[in-house]
């Protein structure tokens, strides 16, 4: 486990990379992707200057919330409709709304749902969640009627194709703002391996795990993930 000082140094490195893209680091929200990280690691990230923790799984997030004081929480992983009830008043933003069905479930639960991002499969990868870019306008129009839609999110392909995916998402955001007649200020894109490219393409949020926390300790009971955040 890295100390808060070590995480703060990693955060400083991240901010330097952002600045080298000609972007003010204060204009890019660094979301600490805390999947698989302990409550102690999450607390160290907050002590290092991180303000938002992003969790992939609802139940894992809830298990940490009472142990990590002062955090703002975003859901950045796939949301199943049967988990919607557990979200109430817990998350500041849902970044991964990937269907009208999920949006309808959020809207139907009652109260004031948190703001959302529309997840787009900008790299058109068959193994990933997210709407196809061609389906984003129709879905976005309906979701904006139901919820406070703030922008778009994507998980880019690995390697050289990442830059093209970021450009697709940025272009789609510009198109949707015009066609839907609403402001979509947020672009959540970029992870530990490609956040510099994402920032250069216009990211306003980046989701970083390894770049902040260091490599996760391997769990011998589980296969290694195909991609670290």
N, C-alpha and C positions, 0 to 999 in steps of 0.2 A: 504494500500500500504506500502510495506517495504521500508525503507530508503536504500540508497546505502551502508551505513555501515552494515546494517543487511544482505543485500545480499552478501556483501563481507565476512561476518562471515559464511554464509551458503556455500559460495564457498570454504572457508578455510576448512570447515568440509568435503566437497566433496573431496578436494585434499588429506585430511588425510585418507579418505576411500581408495582412489586410492593407496596411499603409502603403506597402510597395505596389499595390494595385492602383494606387491613386485614390483610395477611398478612406474617409475618416473612420477609424475603428469604432468610434462611438456611434456610428450609424448602422453598425452590423451587430445584431444580437447573437451572442455565443450561447447556444443551448448545450448544456453538458448532457450527452447521451449516457444515462446512468443505468441502462440495462445490465444486470449482473453485477453491479457495484453495490457494496455494502452501504448501510446508513452512515458508517464512519467515513467512508470515502466521499459520500455526498456532502457530509458536513464539512470535510476538508475543502471541497470545491467551493462551498459557500464562503468559508473563511478566506479563500484565495481570491475572492471577488466575483465569482459566478453568481448569478441571481436566478437563473431558470434551469431546472432539471427536466430532461425529456425522457419519458419512459415508454417502452414498447408495449408493456403488458399492464392492464388495468390493476390486476390483483397484486402484482409486484410493487407497483407504485403505492397502492393503498397501504401495503405492509410497511413501507418506509415513511409515510407521511407523518405519522405520530412521533417518529424518532428524529426527524430532521426539521428543526425549527427555522422559520424564516424563508423557506424555499417557495418559489413559484413553480408550478408544475404544468408541463405540456404533455399531452399524449401524442407520440410520434409514430406509434405502431398501428397495425391494422386493428380496427374496431369492429367487433362482432355486435350485432344488434342485441343479443342477450346480455351484454355487459353495459348497456347504456344506463340502466338504473343505478349502477355503482359509481357513475361519473358525477352525479349531482353535487354541485358546489365544491368539487375537489380540484378541478383542473381550470387553469386560466385560459387555455386554448386547446382545441382538438385539431392537430395538424393533418390528420390522415382520414378525412372524410372522402371515401372513394366510390360512393354510390348514392343515388337518390334515396334508396331504401334506408341507408344508415341515417341520412339527414332527416327523413320523415320520423324515424324512431327517436332521434334526439329532440325534434320539435314536439312530438306527441307526449314526451315524458312529463312535461309541465315545467313551470318556473321559467327562468331565463337561462337558456343554454349558453355555454361559453361561445365566443367567436370561433370560427372554423376556417381551415384552409382546405381547398380542394386538391386531393392527391391525384397527380397525373403521371402516367407511365410514359415519361417524355422520351425514353430510349426505346419504347415499343418492345420491351423484353417479355416473352411469354410467361416467365416464371415469377413475375413481380405483380404486386397489386397496383391499383391506380387506374384511372380512366384513360382510355386512348385519347390522344390530343383531339381527334376528330369528334369525339363525343363530349368534349368539355363544355362547349357552348350550351348545348341543350341542358346538360346536367347542372351547369353553373347557374343558368337562368332559374331553374326550379329551386335549387338549393338557396339561392339568394332571396327567394320568396319566403323560405322557411326559417332561415338562420342568418346570423351576422357573418357573411362571407367576407373575409379580409384579404384573400389572395390564394396563391398556389404553392404546392409543395411537390417535390419529386425526389426519388432515390435514383441517381444516375448510374449508367453502366460503368463498370470498371474500365480503366485504361483510356486510350485516346478518344473513345466515343463519348466520354463524359462531357467534354467541352461542347459538343454538338447538342447534347441533351439539355444543357443549361441554356443554350441559345434558343432552343425550341420552347422551353418554358418561359423565358423572358419575352419572346415574340408572342406567345399565346396570351400572356398576361396583358400585353399592350392591346392585342386584338379584342380580348374579352372586355376590357375596360370600355372600349369604344362601342362594341356591339351590345353590351348589357347596360351601358350607361351608368356604371357604378365605379367607384374607386376601389382598386385592389392593391393596396400599398405593400403587401408582404409577398416576398418570394423566399421560401424556405428551401434551400438547396445547398449541397456541399457537405462533405464529411471529411474525415481525417486525411484521406489521400488526395482530395481534389478541391478543398475549400477555397484555395487561391483562385482557381479557375472559376468557381461559382461566384465569388465576390466580383471578379472582373466582369462577369456577365450580368451582375445586378442583384446578387443575393442580398436580402436584408436580414436573413437568419441563416446560421450555419449550425449543424448538429454534430458535435465532436465528442467522441469517446476516448479513443486511444491517444489522440493528440493532446488531451488534457490529463487523463488518468494514467497514461502508460498502458502497456499490454495487460490485458486481463489474465489473471491466473487461470491456467487450463483446468477444466473440470473433467476428470477421467471418466465420469459417468455419461458425458455427452460428447457428440462429435464436434470437432472444431467448426466454428461458423465459416461460411464461405466468404464473408467480408466483414471486417471490423469497421466500426463507425469512427 
